[in-house]
Amino acid sequence: MEKDPIRLTQFSHGAGCGCKIAPGVLDRILGQLGAQADDPRLLVGHGARDDAAVYDLGDGTAAVSTTDFFMPIVDDPHAFGRIAAANAISDIYAMGGTPLMAIAILGWPVDKLDPEVAGQVLEGGRSICAEAGIPLAGGHSIDSPEPIFGLAVTGRVTIEHLKRNGGAEAGDKLYLTKPLGVGMVTTAQKKGVVAEVHLKAAAANMMRLNKAGAPLGDIEGVHAMTDVTGFGLAGHGLEMARATGVELIVEGADLPTLDRLALEEYHAAGCIPGGTRRNFASYGQNLVLDGASDFVRDLVCDPQTSGGLLLSVAPDSAGEVEQVLQAEGLHASPIGDVVAGEPGKVRIR
């Protein structure tokens, strides 16, 4: 008798980067951690709220270290592994670095799901590591009530080309390399109303590596870079704005999205992730909604899994950046501007 296909999302209470602890709660947790370690070779630590830790190796380069893991956002085990791996490796690219190796993090409900299914997840992760040109070198596993998968990734960066979420300057142009809307589509999946074509497009988007981060890191005029994940475009934009005391202006009409009409229909049908509401509750007071519709407001708060890179670029480097993005088949048009304005705010128009 043939087994019913596995639906991994039925075994978890959250999905992808939407599982992240809300920004406001995370601030309370990290507030108890104290000051960053007093080590002059630690160039980026937890105090920076950046994408990865960075440690000076003393030869003009630095080690870049990160970890990321979450519960299933798609039902297919192999696809889940690929998405989780791409998401974790992205943090290295977001610092302008190149990944070197990864180790796996696996939590598995052994009493509910066959070990062979876990093997498919790991194989998915290994296949993305291969695309990034790195080995999946080992890992650690535990018996857990819900399936969890991700990677700890080590990379390397030339310190001169290190990119951080701080550094944006008034007059810069903003770019976002991947379309938004993953959270709405995967919520539509949970509600049983998603069209297969939209789910496939969202999955392909999440599996795409942010390899462009490495060549973008070589461009001096890329003043700041971060990847957009569970806090949404607005949340990660706020981190960028606060890091250097600038205001970001985001043009709602210029945002890249998955099928926009379909997203508007899913939104009208109530396919709004719980993470969207948690995000807005945490940082909505720092958003200036300048005529933005409810849809655009929720779109910029939509938790992304393995989302794109958000860039702050000097105007005279815009052409060079756009050439890199076009060569990678990524969104290559500005989505807004950096201004002096209200420091630490994001204005959505």
C-alpha positions in Angstrom: 0.0 0.0 0.0 1.4 3.4 -1.0 2.1 5.9 1.8 0.5 9.3 1.7 3.0 12.0 0.7 4.8 13.7 3.7 3.5 17.2 4.5 6.3 18.6 6.7 4.4 21.8 7.4 1.9 19.8 9.4 4.5 18.9 12.0 5.5 22.5 13.0 3.8 25.4 14.6 5.7 28.0 12.5 7.3 28.2 9.1 10.7 29.3 7.9 12.0 32.7 9.1 8.5 33.4 10.3 9.5 31.3 13.3 11.9 34.1 14.4 11.3 35.7 17.8 9.7 39.1 17.3 12.1 42.0 17.2 10.8 43.6 20.4 11.1 40.4 22.3 14.6 39.7 20.9 15.6 43.2 22.1 14.6 42.3 25.6 16.5 39.0 25.4 19.7 40.5 24.0 19.5 43.4 26.5 20.5 40.9 29.2 23.5 39.7 27.4 25.7 42.7 28.2 28.4 44.4 26.2 30.1 42.8 23.2 33.2 40.8 24.1 36.2 43.0 24.6 38.4 41.5 21.9 40.0 43.9 19.4 40.0 41.2 16.7 36.2 40.8 16.9 35.2 43.2 14.2 31.5 42.4 14.3 29.7 40.8 17.3 26.2 40.6 18.7 26.0 44.2 19.6 25.9 45.2 15.9 22.7 43.2 15.2 24.4 42.4 11.9 24.1 39.3 9.7 27.2 37.4 11.0 30.1 37.6 13.4 33.5 38.7 11.9 36.9 38.0 13.4 40.2 39.5 12.2 42.7 36.8 11.1 45.5 39.3 11.1 46.4 39.0 7.4 44.0 41.5 5.9 41.2 38.9 5.9 38.6 37.9 8.5 36.6 34.8 9.3 32.8 35.2 9.0 30.6 33.0 11.1 26.9 32.5 11.2 24.1 30.1 12.0 20.5 29.9 10.9 17.8 27.2 11.3 14.0 26.9 11.3 11.0 24.7 10.9 9.6 23.6 7.5 8.1 26.3 5.2 7.3 23.8 2.4 6.1 20.2 2.5 8.7 18.6 0.4 11.7 17.5 2.5 14.4 18.0 -0.2 13.1 21.5 -0.9 13.0 22.3 2.8 16.6 21.4 3.1 17.6 23.5 0.1 15.7 26.5 1.3 17.1 26.3 4.9 20.7 25.9 3.5 20.4 28.8 1.1 19.0 31.0 3.9 21.9 30.2 6.2 24.6 30.7 3.6 23.1 34.1 2.7 24.5 35.7 5.9 28.0 35.2 4.6 27.2 36.8 1.2 25.4 39.7 3.1 28.8 40.6 4.7 30.5 40.6 1.3 32.2 37.3 2.0 32.7 34.0 0.4 31.5 30.8 2.2 34.1 28.1 3.0 32.2 25.2 4.7 29.0 24.4 6.6 27.9 22.0 9.3 24.3 20.9 9.7 21.9 21.5 12.6 19.1 18.9 12.6 16.2 18.5 15.1 13.9 15.5 14.3 10.7 14.1 15.8 11.9 10.5 15.5 8.7 9.1 16.8 6.6 10.9 14.1 8.8 11.1 11.0 10.9 8.4 9.4 14.7 8.8 9.4 14.7 8.5 5.6 12.7 11.8 5.4 15.5 13.5 7.5 18.0 12.1 5.0 16.1 13.8 2.2 16.3 17.1 4.1 20.0 16.7 4.6 20.5 15.9 0.9 18.6 19.0 0.0 21.0 21.0 2.2 24.0 19.3 0.7 22.9 20.1 -2.8 22.7 23.8 -2.1 26.1 23.7 -0.4 27.4 22.1 -3.6 25.9 25.0 -5.6 27.7 27.4 -3.3 31.0 25.5 -3.8 31.4 24.4 -0.2 31.2 21.0 1.6 28.6 20.1 4.2 31.3 18.9 6.5 29.4 17.5 9.5 26.8 18.6 12.0 24.8 17.8 15.1 21.3 16.3 15.6 18.8 16.0 18.4 15.4 14.4 19.0 13.0 17.3 19.0 9.2 17.6 19.0 9.2 19.5 15.6 11.5 19.2 12.6 14.2 21.8 12.5 17.0 22.2 10.0 19.7 24.7 9.2 23.4 25.3 9.0 26.3 26.9 10.8 28.5 28.4 8.1 32.0 29.7 8.1 33.3 32.1 5.4 36.1 34.5 4.7 36.1 38.2 3.7 38.8 40.7 2.8 38.5 43.3 5.6 38.7 46.1 3.1 35.5 44.7 1.4 33.6 43.9 4.5 30.0 45.1 4.2 27.8 45.8 7.3 24.2 46.8 7.8 25.5 50.2 8.9 27.2 52.7 6.6 24.2 54.0 4.6 24.7 57.7 3.6 22.2 60.3 2.8 21.9 60.5 -1.0 22.3 56.7 -1.5 20.0 54.6 -3.6 18.3 51.6 -2.2 18.1 48.2 -4.0 16.4 45.0 -3.1 17.6 41.9 -5.1 14.7 39.5 -4.7 10.9 39.8 -4.8 8.8 40.1 -1.6 5.7 38.1 -0.8 7.0 34.7 0.3 5.2 34.9 3.7 1.8 35.6 2.1 2.2 32.7 -0.4 3.2 30.2 2.3 0.3 31.3 4.5 -2.0 30.8 1.6 -0.5 27.3 1.4 -1.4 26.7 5.0 -4.9 27.8 4.4 -5.2 25.5 1.4 -5.9 28.3 -1.1 -2.6 28.7 -2.8 -2.2 28.2 -6.6 0.6 25.7 -7.3 2.3 28.1 -9.8 2.7 30.7 -7.0 4.0 28.1 -4.5 6.6 26.9 -7.0 7.7 30.5 -7.7 8.1 31.2 -4.0 10.1 28.0 -3.4 12.4 28.8 -6.4 12.9 32.3 -5.0 13.9 30.9 -1.5 16.3 28.4 -3.0 18.2 31.0 -4.9 21.6 31.7 -3.4 22.6 35.4 -2.8 25.9 34.8 -4.5 25.9 38.4 -5.8 26.9 39.5 -2.3 30.5 38.6 -3.0 31.1 40.8 -6.1 28.9 43.5 -4.6 31.3 43.5 -1.6 34.1 44.5 -3.9 32.3 47.7 -4.9 33.4 50.6 -2.7 30.2 52.5 -3.4 28.1 49.8 -1.7 27.9 51.5 1.6 25.7 49.0 3.4 24.3 45.6 2.8 22.1 43.1 4.7 19.8 40.3 3.8 16.0 40.5 4.3 14.6 37.6 6.3 12.1 37.2 9.1 11.8 40.8 10.2 10.7 41.8 6.7 12.0 44.5 4.5 10.9 47.2 7.0 12.5 45.5 10.0 15.9 45.0 8.3 15.6 48.5 6.8 15.2 49.9 10.3 18.3 48.1 11.4 20.2 49.8 8.5 18.6 53.2 9.3 19.4 53.0 13.0 23.0 51.9 12.4 24.0 55.2 10.9 21.2 57.6 11.9 19.6 58.0 8.5 16.0 57.7 7.1 15.1 55.2 4.4 12.4 56.1 1.9 10.8 53.1 0.2 8.6 53.5 -2.8 5.8 50.9 -2.6 5.2 51.0 -6.3 8.8 50.1 -7.0 9.1 47.1 -4.8 9.8 43.8 -6.6 7.2 41.2 -5.7 6.1 37.7 -6.7 2.9 37.9 -8.8 1.5 41.2 -7.4 -2.1 40.7 -8.4 -2.1 37.3 -6.8 -0.5 38.6 -3.6 -3.2 41.3 -3.4 -5.9 38.6 -3.7 -4.2 36.5 -1.0 -4.0 39.5 1.2 -7.6 40.4 0.7 -8.5 36.7 1.6 -6.7 37.1 5.0 -3.4 35.3 4.1 -1.3 37.4 6.4 1.4 35.6 8.4 1.3 35.9 12.1 4.9 37.1 11.8 3.7 40.1 9.8 1.5 41.3 12.7 4.3 40.5 15.3 6.8 42.6 13.2 4.5 45.6 12.9 3.6 45.4 16.6 7.4 45.5 17.4 8.5 48.3 15.1 5.5 49.9 13.6 6.0 53.0 15.6 9.2 53.6 13.6 7.5 53.3 10.2 6.1 56.4 8.6 3.2 55.3 6.4 3.1 58.1 3.9 0.0 57.1 1.9 0.9 53.4 1.8 -2.0 51.0 1.5 -2.6 48.3 4.0 -1.3 45.8 1.4 2.0 47.7 1.0 2.3 48.0 4.8 1.9 44.3 5.2 4.2 43.6 2.3 7.1 45.4 3.8 6.5 43.6 7.2 6.0 40.2 5.5 8.6 37.8 7.0 10.8 36.6 4.2 12.7 33.3 4.2 15.9 33.3 2.3 15.1 36.8 1.0 17.1 39.2 -1.1 19.9 41.6 -0.3 19.1 45.2 0.7 21.8 47.6 -0.6 22.6 51.2 0.1 24.5 52.4 -2.9 26.3 55.7 -3.7 24.7 57.2 -6.9 28.0 57.1 -8.8 28.2 53.3 -8.2 24.6 52.6 -9.2 25.6 51.6 -12.7 28.2 49.2 -11.6 25.8 47.6 -9.1 23.1 47.3 -11.6 25.4 45.5 -14.0 26.2 42.9 -11.3 22.5 42.5 -10.5 21.5 42.1 -14.2 24.3 39.6 -14.8 22.8 37.5 -11.9 19.2 37.9 -13.2 18.3 39.9 -10.0 16.1 42.9 -9.6 18.3 45.8 -10.7 16.1 49.0 -10.2 16.2 51.3 -7.1 13.3 50.9 -4.6 14.0 54.1 -2.7 16.5 56.5 -1.3 18.5 57.3 1.9 17.9 60.8 3.3 18.9 62.7 6.4 15.2 63.0 7.4 14.1 61.4 10.6 17.1 59.3 11.8 16.3 55.7 12.5 13.0 55.7 10.6 11.7 54.0 7.4 9.1 56.0 5.4 6.9 53.9 3.1 5.2 55.7 0.3 
